[in-house]
Amino acid sequence: MLSEPQTAGPSTALMRKAYARWAPVYDVVYDKLTEPAARAAVEAAAEHGPRILEAGVGTGLALGYYPKASFVCGVDLSEDMLKRARAKVRRRNLSHVKGLQVMDVCHLGYADASFDAVVAQFLITLVPDPEAAMSEFLRVVRPGGGIVLANHFGQSEGPVARVEEIVAPLCTKIGWSSDFKATRIEAWARRNGVEVVGLRPTFPGGFFKILRMRKPG
């Protein structure tokens, strides 16, 4: 299937280097800022069933938010991040976390229909090929299962959109994306027959949004 031309994103090698630098301070910077959106994303994913894949699990900030009866697997490109996530699992006795592995979200090592839901928090705007990652999420989710994204999505139009496009190169250097639009993911969903359940704002002041999708049953 042909896709629309996309701007180049960071390579996986550059992302590994960036996350190795960020890992020691990631929790301090992002914990309270991202907690409401992360909790909302986990809650939405858990509605589909207990078997959940967290793509881009990072240092495991959200692992404690899942129901205790869940069966959660997490993947991330950065071993430095995962070391901290594994330490959280041990320290907090998070027995619902069944595995944390180094893995590229564009090439997931899971069988088709392995999970009830995939949740990706603050990830999709940073991967080199977001459409490839979304297609992998779709593959490993069972029919009728869910895909949930928590992210900042840029405004589609107006003066804020223009500012976001201007500052996008700077934001990319610090591990953020300001001009990535939810419409890009919604277009992917239409091409693949995926239902967009909704897009809703969350803390702080609607800066982060929760995008929910459902795989055809």
N, C-alpha and C positions, 0 to 999 in steps of 0.2 A: 504494500500500500504506500502510495506517495504521500509525503507529508510536506507541510509548508516550510520554506526555508527559514532557518532559525539562526540567531546570532550565536557565535561561539561562546562556550562557557569555560570554566576552569577545568584543567585536566585533573585526573584522579591523583596524579603525582603531586601537583601543587596543593590539592585539597588535603592530602595526607600531611604535607609539611605544615600547612596552616593549622590543622587540628592538633598536631603535635605541640605547636606553640601555645594554642589556646587551652589545651587540656588542663593544665594546673590551675587556671583561673576561671574556667568556664562556669563552674557552679556559682562562684561569687558574683559574676557579671549577670548571669541569665536566670538564676533560680526564681526569685520573686517576680521578675518581669514576665516570665513565660508561664508561671504556674497556673493561672486561671485558664489560659488557652489550652495548655497541656491536659488539665483535668477535664475540660469540655471535650477534647478530642478522644481521650481514653473512654469517657462515658459513652460517647457516640459509637465508638468501635465495639465496646462490650455489649451493646444492644443486639449485635449480630450473633453472638455466641462466645464461648470461652476461649477458643483457639485464635490467638491474635499474634500477628507479626508486627513488631515495631521496627520500621525501616529508618535507619539513622538514629539509633538509640543513644548515641553519644555517651555521656558519663552516667546515663541512667537516671536522670532527674525525674522522669515520669514513672519509673518502675513501681514505686510504692503506691501509685494511684489506682492500679488495677484491682478488681475484685479478687479476693483470696482464692476463689474457685477457678480462676483463669489458668490457661496454659499459654504462657507468653514466651515467645522467642524474640530476640533482638539482634539486629545486624548493624554493623557500622564499618566504614572504610578505615577507621583509625584504631589501631591497637592501643595507642596511648589513651584514647577515650574509653575503650572497653576495659582496660585495667581498672579504671576508677569505677566503672559500672559494676564489674565483678566484685569489687571491694564493698560496694553498697549492698549488693545482694547478700554477701556473707554477713556483714555487720548488722543488717536489719532482718536477717532470716526471711528473705522474700522467696518463699518456697514455690510460689506460682511462676517464677521465672525459671524456665527449663533449659535455656541455652542462650549464650551470647557469643556471636561469631564475627570474625572479620569477613566482610562480604561486600561486593559492589552491588548496589541496588539495581543497577542496569543488567546484572547477570546473577540473579538469585539462584542459589543451589538447592531449591526446594521443588518437590514434585507439584504438578498441577493440582489445584483445588485443595491445598494443604491447610488453609486457614479459613476461619469464619470472617475475618476482617484483617486488613492491613491499615496501620496508622502511621503517618509520616509527619513529624513535627519539625517545622522550621528547616526543611530539607529540600523540598522539590525545586525551589528557585535557585539552588546552588549546584545541583548535579549537572554534569556536562550535557546530558541528553535527557531532559525531563520526560519526553514522550516515551523513550525506551524504558525508563523507570516505571512510568505509569502502566505500560503494557506488561511489565513483569509483575507488578502488583495485581493486575487483572488476572494474569495467568495463575498465580498461586492462591487466589481467593476462590472459594467454592461458588457455584451458581447461587445467586440470591444473596451473596455476601457483600460486605461493604468495604469501601476505600474512604479513609478519612484523612484530610490534610489540615494541619494547623499551620498558618503562615501569615506573613504580611504580603498582601497582594496590592500592587500599585493601582492607582486610580486609572480608569479607562479614558477619561477626558477631563478637560478643564485646566486651570492654572497649576493645581497640585500635580497633575500628571506630567506637565511640562517640567516642573522642578524635579520630580523624581527621575525623569529621563536624563536631566543634566547631571545630577549627582550620582547616577548609577555607577560610573567607573570607580568613584571613591568608595562607595558602599561595598563593591565587590572586593576591594583590597582589604577590607576589615571583616570579610566573611558574611556580608549581608547583601540583599538585593532589594532595590527600591522601585524598579520599573517593570518587574514581572507581573503580568496581568492574569487574573483568574480566568479571563476569557480564553487564554491559551489552553488551559486545562479543560475548560468546557468544550472547546473545539475538538480536542482529542476525544472527549467523552462521546460527542456526537458521531465522530467517525467510527467509533468502536461499539456503538449501540449501548453505551453505558448511561444509566439514568442519573442525572444530577438532582439529588434530593434537596439540596439547599446550600446557601452561602450566608452565614450569619456573622456579624461582628462580635468581638469579645474584647476583654481588657487588653491594653489600656486605651480607652476611648474609641474602640473599634479599629485600632491599629492592626491587631491580629484578627484573622477571620478563620472560621471553621467551614471547610468545603466538604460536603458529604455526597458520596456517590454509591450507587448500587449496581452490582453485576447482574445482567439478565439471568433470570431463573430458568 
